[in-house]
Amino acid sequence: MAGTGGGRPSIFPTLLYADAKAAIRQLTEAFGFTELSVYEDGGGGVAHAELVQGNGAVMLGSKGTGSAFDKAMEGSGPVGVHIAVDDVDAHHRRAVEQGAEILMPPTDQDYGSRDYMARDIEGNVWSFGTYAPETGA
């Protein structure tokens, strides 16, 4: 099965933004992602970008490109993505310092995780916590 070896994740949440460049700034500055690649579309938009955190990644781009994915996502609402982080409180402090909208402060959960939730500039909900499912991979 593709994507199951070599230390590469096999699942990549993919999001579209009206202002993908602003989203990349927020995701890197407030939420600690690192740019892996950003490809512009020649019209000032983002054709495709990959941002990493830990051993996972998200892909994103600009809305309105006319691509098959853009057309399929037309009219869709915000999404929620969970990211496992080692130090929830430090991660939360960074997000607050960068002005991120916090939906839930760091909270100890009954299932053993410590999480917080934030909303990005276009309404997507990001959950950051210590919980990471054991996948057996």
N, C-alpha and C positions, 0 to 999 in steps of 0.2 A: 504494500500500500504506500502510495506517495506521501512524503512528509512525515514518516514515522521514525526516521533515523537521522543520525548525523547531528543531533542537537537542535534540529529545526522544529518549531511549532507546526502543527498541522491545522490549526484553526486561526483565522485572521478576521476579526470583526472589521467590517468595511463601512465607512460612514461618508456621506456627502454633505457638504456645507455650502451655504450661499457665499460665505467668505472663508474659503479654505486656508488662506494665508493667515488670517487672524486666528483661526482655530489651531493651526500649527503653533503659532506663538503662545497661545494659552496652554496647549497641551505640553509644550516643552518648558515654558517658564513657570507655570503654576503647578503642573502635575508631574513634572520630572521626566517626561519622555525625551528620547534622543532621536534626532532626525537620522534616518538611515539613507533615505533618498527622497528627493522632491523633483518632479518633472513638471515644468510649466507647459501650458497648452498653446503658447504663442499669442493668446488674447488676454493675458493677464491673469488667467485662472490656473488652477492646479489640475493637470491631467491625472496625476497619480502621485501619492506620497506614501512612504512607509516610515512609521515611528515605532521605536522599540522601548520596552521597559522590562528589565529582567530578561527572562528567556522567551518573552512573548512580544507580539507586534500587532499593530493595527494599521490598516490601509485606509486612506481617505483621498478625497478629491473634491472638485468643485461641482456644484449643481449646475444644470443647464448646458452640459456639454453635448447632449444629444446621443451619447453612447448607449448601448443596449442596457447597461447597468443603470445609468441615469434615468432612462425611460422606465425601467422596472421599478425604480425607487420613487418615481414621481408621486407626490401626494402622501408619501409615507410619513409617519410621525417620528418623534425622537426614539432613540434606542437606549438600552441600559447595558453597560459593560462593567464587569468586575475585574479588577487588577489586584493580584497578590503583591503586597509590599512587606518588607521586613519591619520597618519602624513606622507604624500608622501615625503616631503623634507628630513625629518630625515631618512626615509627608503632609499631614493636615496643616501644620504651621506654615509650610511653604505655600500651600494653596491659599491660605488666608492672607499671607503677606502679599500675594499677587492679586488679591481681590476676587478670588473665585467665590461663586455663590455656594455656600455650604447648606446642604439640606438636612444633614444629621451630623453632629459632632462625633468624635471618636467615642465609640460605645462598645462595651464588652457584651458579646452575644451569648445566649444560652448554649449554643453549639460550640463554644470555645474560641471563636474568632473575635478580633477587635477590628471594627470597621468604622468608616465614615463615608458619607455620600456628598457629592457635589454635582452641580449642573454646569455644563459648559455654555459658551456664549450663544449656542443655537438650540439649547433645550435638552441635549442628551444627558443622561444621568450616568455618572461614573461612581462606582463603589470601589473603594480602596480598603483592603483589609488583609489580615494574616491568613485567612482561609484560602487554601489551594487544594482542590480535590486530588486525591491520589489516582492517577489514571492507569497505573500498571505499565506504563510505557518506559 
